[in-house]
Amino acid sequence: MGEALDGQTREFLAGVDEHARRLLGAPGTEYDVGLELMGYSLPYMDAVESAVGVYMIWGALTDGIDGPAAGGPEAKESVIADMRRAASEWLTASRTGAALRIYLDHWVHDECGYAR
């Protein structure tokens, strides 16, 4: 049996789900939706554990397009593919605290390269 999620966490997760579905349903919007996800996460960061990870993931991914280490067209295509993969994997992750921590740990550290 999974962990119970409080109302604010459920609300946050539903909003991330909505953004992820929109990103996957409208090719060409990945960067814009990634920025929106960062902004969406901000008001939840003090109350919802997963909001910090979501912010970090989408910050790193959007930096791959507009940040100091952004590359050329091939690099942008790779980042867009990563954004689509992150959104798809988010939507298939179980909504238990443990499963979300696994997803966030993988994306924050293994995919985006933040130190453990």
C-alpha positions as CSV (number, residue, x, y, z in Angstrom):
1,M,0.0,0.0,0.0
2,G,1.4,3.4,-0.9
3,E,2.0,6.4,1.3
4,A,-0.9,8.9,1.6
5,L,-0.2,12.2,-0.1
6,D,-1.5,15.4,1.4
7,G,-3.8,17.7,-0.5
8,Q,-1.1,20.2,-1.4
9,T,1.2,17.4,-2.7
10,R,-1.7,15.9,-4.8
11,E,-2.4,19.4,-6.2
12,F,1.2,19.9,-7.1
13,L,1.6,16.5,-8.7
14,A,-1.6,17.0,-10.8
15,G,-0.2,20.3,-12.1
16,V,3.1,18.7,-13.1
17,D,1.1,16.0,-14.8
18,E,-0.8,18.6,-16.7
19,H,2.4,20.3,-17.8
20,A,4.0,17.0,-18.8
21,R,1.0,16.0,-20.9
22,R,1.0,19.4,-22.6
23,L,4.7,19.1,-23.3
24,L,4.3,15.7,-24.9
25,G,1.2,16.7,-26.9
26,A,2.6,19.8,-28.5
27,P,6.0,19.3,-30.1
28,G,8.0,22.6,-30.3
29,T,6.8,23.8,-26.8
30,E,9.2,21.8,-24.7
31,Y,11.4,24.7,-23.7
32,D,8.5,27.0,-22.9
33,V,6.7,24.3,-20.8
34,G,10.0,23.5,-19.1
35,L,10.2,27.2,-18.0
36,E,6.6,27.1,-16.9
37,L,7.3,24.0,-14.8
38,M,10.1,25.9,-13.0
39,G,7.8,28.7,-12.2
40,Y,4.9,26.4,-11.3
41,S,7.2,24.7,-8.7
42,L,8.3,27.8,-6.9
43,P,5.2,28.4,-4.7
44,Y,5.3,24.8,-3.6
45,M,9.0,24.5,-2.7
46,D,8.5,25.1,1.1
47,A,5.6,22.7,1.5
48,V,6.0,19.9,-1.1
49,E,9.1,17.8,-1.0
50,S,9.1,16.9,-4.7
51,A,8.8,20.5,-5.9
52,V,12.5,21.2,-5.3
53,G,13.5,18.3,-7.5
54,V,11.0,19.2,-10.2
55,Y,12.5,22.7,-10.2
56,M,16.0,21.4,-10.4
57,I,15.3,19.0,-13.3
58,W,13.6,21.6,-15.4
59,G,16.1,24.2,-14.6
60,A,18.9,22.0,-15.8
61,L,17.0,20.9,-18.9
62,T,16.1,24.4,-20.0
63,D,19.7,25.5,-19.3
64,G,20.7,23.0,-21.9
65,I,19.0,25.2,-24.4
66,D,19.7,28.7,-23.1
67,G,22.4,28.4,-20.4
68,P,26.1,28.9,-20.5
69,A,26.8,25.3,-21.6
70,A,24.1,25.2,-24.4
71,G,25.4,23.7,-27.6
72,G,24.4,23.9,-31.2
73,P,21.4,22.5,-33.1
74,E,22.3,18.9,-32.4
75,A,22.7,19.6,-28.7
76,K,19.3,21.3,-28.6
77,E,17.7,18.3,-30.3
78,S,19.2,16.1,-27.6
79,V,17.9,18.3,-24.8
80,I,14.5,18.4,-26.3
81,A,14.5,14.5,-26.4
82,D,15.6,14.5,-22.8
83,M,12.7,16.9,-21.9
84,R,10.2,14.6,-23.6
85,R,11.7,11.6,-21.8
86,A,11.6,13.3,-18.4
87,A,7.9,14.2,-19.0
88,S,7.0,10.7,-20.2
89,E,8.8,9.0,-17.3
90,W,7.1,11.5,-14.9
91,L,3.7,10.4,-16.2
92,T,4.5,6.7,-15.8
93,A,6.0,7.0,-12.3
94,S,3.8,5.7,-9.5
95,R,2.3,8.4,-7.2
96,T,3.8,7.0,-4.0
97,G,6.4,9.0,-2.1
98,A,9.0,6.2,-2.7
99,A,8.5,6.1,-6.4
100,L,8.6,9.8,-6.8
101,R,11.8,9.9,-4.8
102,I,13.3,7.3,-7.1
103,Y,12.3,9.3,-10.2
104,L,13.6,12.6,-8.7
105,D,16.8,11.0,-7.5
106,H,17.5,9.6,-11.0
107,W,16.7,12.8,-12.9
108,V,18.3,15.2,-10.5
109,H,21.5,13.3,-10.1
110,D,22.0,10.8,-12.9
111,E,20.4,12.7,-15.7
112,C,21.0,16.4,-14.8
113,G,24.3,15.9,-13.0
114,Y,23.6,17.6,-9.6
115,A,26.0,16.3,-6.9
116,R,24.6,13.9,-4.4
